[in-house]
């Protein structure tokens, strides 16, 4: 059995025979320019997603209409890949048995191990928050929404678009922020870590997965409001709850004042997209807001490059076809320097000589 990411990485011009375990996220009935009907199927698994087409001459074409979204499938075919993505000229599908579904939902052990470490790291950074108001707020979020947070994607596509992707994204951002606090010691570390936890918390209603599914669900709140307004509303909701706790009575003399802390945290959620045209209702106006915006963009772009190296066709040695939404095609990264084992080995330049 192959995963979607395996097929994306391995399939090329020569047909690759493989069986794919996946879940049907959605099917859409479409027509060609000559009015011939076809199905466009969106398939998902623990690591990724892809689209394939079933043309009207497919042996199981009529049966696809009776497939429900969320169905667990085994698809056998000979796979190729082009600029439009994965394709298979001859493929067939069958529904998984119950025991196969149970095994499929266990996911990828390597990814599960990574996400478990991310969760442990994130909890450790949250535990170090010294401001009692932000500490209480973050712990309340973890208590009430931790399970939902751990099965939410960071996006519907482009980066960390998988179950648990938001946890991976947030934990990496938090690690980067903590490291930057050593470089820029005037930054408010407590506010940064809290802001990173909450910056995408509205995606719990925009990109969440059911408990036993790798297919993202859509909610009316997510469609009508999107994650930034939802995140601001959640922060205010949790803030009111912490303000009514017994511990909150000791917060009155604290400096800065509690409401000022709340407003700065809300600003981080509101401004993290950086510009109005990308969905932020306000520009970043504090150092912490700029840091979160750039770390968010940095981690997303880095993830996109790693994904693009796997998905993109190598059109010339070390040069890759552009993968949306990156602005240009990638070039293979320069390996890190390794000192030669033989001290007497002469230094030679690898690759082409620009001036030869």
PEURFEN-V451396 format. One record per residue. N is the residue number from 1. SS is DSSP state (alpha for helix, beta for strand, coil for the rest). Layout:
n=N ss=SS
n=N ss=SS
//
This chain:
n=1 ss=coil
n=2 ss=beta
n=3 ss=coil
n=4 ss=alpha
n=5 ss=alpha
n=6 ss=alpha
n=7 ss=alpha
n=8 ss=alpha
n=9 ss=alpha
n=10 ss=alpha
n=11 ss=coil
n=12 ss=coil
n=13 ss=coil
n=14 ss=coil
n=15 ss=coil
n=16 ss=beta
n=17 ss=beta
n=18 ss=beta
n=19 ss=beta
n=20 ss=beta
n=21 ss=beta
n=22 ss=beta
n=23 ss=beta
n=24 ss=beta
n=25 ss=beta
n=26 ss=beta
n=27 ss=beta
n=28 ss=beta
n=29 ss=beta
n=30 ss=beta
n=31 ss=beta
n=32 ss=coil
n=33 ss=coil
n=34 ss=coil
n=35 ss=coil
n=36 ss=coil
n=37 ss=beta
n=38 ss=beta
n=39 ss=beta
n=40 ss=beta
n=41 ss=beta
n=42 ss=beta
n=43 ss=beta
n=44 ss=beta
n=45 ss=coil
n=46 ss=coil
n=47 ss=coil
n=48 ss=coil
n=49 ss=beta
n=50 ss=beta
n=51 ss=beta
n=52 ss=beta
n=53 ss=beta
n=54 ss=beta
n=55 ss=beta
n=56 ss=coil
n=57 ss=coil
n=58 ss=coil
n=59 ss=coil
n=60 ss=coil
n=61 ss=alpha
n=62 ss=alpha
n=63 ss=alpha
n=64 ss=alpha
n=65 ss=coil
n=66 ss=coil
n=67 ss=coil
n=68 ss=coil
n=69 ss=coil
n=70 ss=coil
n=71 ss=coil
n=72 ss=beta
n=73 ss=beta
n=74 ss=beta
n=75 ss=beta
n=76 ss=beta
n=77 ss=beta
n=78 ss=beta
n=79 ss=beta
n=80 ss=beta
n=81 ss=beta
n=82 ss=beta
n=83 ss=coil
n=84 ss=coil
n=85 ss=beta
n=86 ss=beta
n=87 ss=beta
n=88 ss=beta
n=89 ss=beta
n=90 ss=beta
n=91 ss=beta
n=92 ss=beta
n=93 ss=beta
n=94 ss=beta
n=95 ss=beta
n=96 ss=coil
n=97 ss=coil
n=98 ss=alpha
n=99 ss=alpha
n=100 ss=alpha
n=101 ss=alpha
n=102 ss=alpha
n=103 ss=alpha
n=104 ss=alpha
n=105 ss=alpha
n=106 ss=coil
n=107 ss=coil
n=108 ss=coil
n=109 ss=alpha
n=110 ss=alpha
n=111 ss=alpha
n=112 ss=alpha
n=113 ss=alpha
n=114 ss=alpha
n=115 ss=alpha
n=116 ss=alpha
n=117 ss=alpha
n=118 ss=alpha
n=119 ss=alpha
n=120 ss=alpha
n=121 ss=alpha
n=122 ss=alpha
n=123 ss=alpha
n=124 ss=alpha
n=125 ss=alpha
n=126 ss=alpha
n=127 ss=alpha
n=128 ss=coil
n=129 ss=coil
n=130 ss=coil
n=131 ss=coil
n=132 ss=alpha
n=133 ss=alpha
n=134 ss=alpha
n=135 ss=alpha
n=136 ss=alpha
n=137 ss=alpha
n=138 ss=alpha
n=139 ss=alpha
n=140 ss=alpha
n=141 ss=alpha
n=142 ss=alpha
n=143 ss=alpha
n=144 ss=alpha
n=145 ss=alpha
n=146 ss=alpha
n=147 ss=alpha
n=148 ss=alpha
n=149 ss=alpha
n=150 ss=alpha
n=151 ss=coil
n=152 ss=beta
n=153 ss=coil
n=154 ss=coil
n=155 ss=coil
n=156 ss=coil
n=157 ss=coil
n=158 ss=coil
n=159 ss=coil
n=160 ss=coil
n=161 ss=coil
n=162 ss=coil
n=163 ss=coil
n=164 ss=coil
n=165 ss=alpha
n=166 ss=alpha
n=167 ss=alpha
n=168 ss=alpha
n=169 ss=alpha
n=170 ss=alpha
n=171 ss=alpha
n=172 ss=alpha
n=173 ss=alpha
n=174 ss=alpha
n=175 ss=alpha
n=176 ss=alpha
n=177 ss=alpha
n=178 ss=alpha
n=179 ss=alpha
n=180 ss=alpha
n=181 ss=alpha
n=182 ss=alpha
n=183 ss=alpha
n=184 ss=coil
n=185 ss=coil
n=186 ss=coil
n=187 ss=coil
n=188 ss=coil
n=189 ss=alpha
n=190 ss=alpha
n=191 ss=alpha
n=192 ss=alpha
n=193 ss=alpha
n=194 ss=alpha
n=195 ss=alpha
n=196 ss=alpha
n=197 ss=alpha
n=198 ss=alpha
n=199 ss=alpha
n=200 ss=coil
n=201 ss=alpha
n=202 ss=alpha
n=203 ss=alpha
n=204 ss=alpha
n=205 ss=alpha
n=206 ss=coil
n=207 ss=coil
n=208 ss=beta
n=209 ss=beta
n=210 ss=coil
n=211 ss=coil
n=212 ss=coil
n=213 ss=coil
n=214 ss=coil
n=215 ss=coil
n=216 ss=beta
n=217 ss=coil
n=218 ss=coil
n=219 ss=coil
n=220 ss=alpha
n=221 ss=alpha
n=222 ss=alpha
n=223 ss=alpha
n=224 ss=alpha
n=225 ss=alpha
n=226 ss=alpha
n=227 ss=alpha
n=228 ss=alpha
n=229 ss=alpha
n=230 ss=alpha
n=231 ss=alpha
n=232 ss=alpha
n=233 ss=alpha
n=234 ss=alpha
n=235 ss=alpha
n=236 ss=alpha
n=237 ss=alpha
n=238 ss=alpha
n=239 ss=alpha
n=240 ss=alpha
n=241 ss=alpha
n=242 ss=alpha
n=243 ss=alpha
n=244 ss=coil
n=245 ss=coil
n=246 ss=alpha
n=247 ss=alpha
n=248 ss=alpha
n=249 ss=alpha
n=250 ss=alpha
n=251 ss=alpha
n=252 ss=coil
n=253 ss=coil
n=254 ss=coil
n=255 ss=coil
n=256 ss=coil
n=257 ss=coil
n=258 ss=alpha
n=259 ss=alpha
n=260 ss=alpha
n=261 ss=alpha
n=262 ss=alpha
n=263 ss=alpha
n=264 ss=alpha
n=265 ss=alpha
n=266 ss=alpha
n=267 ss=alpha
n=268 ss=alpha
n=269 ss=alpha
n=270 ss=alpha
n=271 ss=alpha
n=272 ss=coil
n=273 ss=coil
n=274 ss=coil
n=275 ss=coil
n=276 ss=alpha
n=277 ss=alpha
n=278 ss=alpha
n=279 ss=coil
n=280 ss=coil
n=281 ss=coil
n=282 ss=coil
n=283 ss=coil
n=284 ss=coil
n=285 ss=coil
n=286 ss=coil
n=287 ss=alpha
n=288 ss=alpha
n=289 ss=alpha
n=290 ss=alpha
n=291 ss=alpha
n=292 ss=alpha
n=293 ss=alpha
n=294 ss=alpha
n=295 ss=alpha
n=296 ss=alpha
n=297 ss=alpha
n=298 ss=alpha
n=299 ss=alpha
n=300 ss=alpha
n=301 ss=alpha
n=302 ss=alpha
n=303 ss=alpha
n=304 ss=alpha
n=305 ss=alpha
n=306 ss=alpha
n=307 ss=alpha
n=308 ss=alpha
n=309 ss=alpha
n=310 ss=alpha
n=311 ss=alpha
n=312 ss=coil
n=313 ss=coil
n=314 ss=beta
n=315 ss=beta
n=316 ss=beta
n=317 ss=coil
n=318 ss=coil
n=319 ss=beta
n=320 ss=beta
n=321 ss=coil
n=322 ss=coil
n=323 ss=coil
n=324 ss=coil
n=325 ss=coil
n=326 ss=coil
n=327 ss=coil
n=328 ss=coil
n=329 ss=coil
n=330 ss=coil
n=331 ss=beta
n=332 ss=coil
n=333 ss=coil
n=334 ss=coil
n=335 ss=coil
n=336 ss=coil
n=337 ss=coil
n=338 ss=coil
n=339 ss=coil
n=340 ss=coil
n=341 ss=coil
n=342 ss=coil
n=343 ss=coil
n=344 ss=coil
n=345 ss=coil
n=346 ss=coil
n=347 ss=coil
n=348 ss=coil
n=349 ss=coil
n=350 ss=coil
n=351 ss=coil
n=352 ss=coil
n=353 ss=coil
n=354 ss=coil
n=355 ss=coil
n=356 ss=coil
//
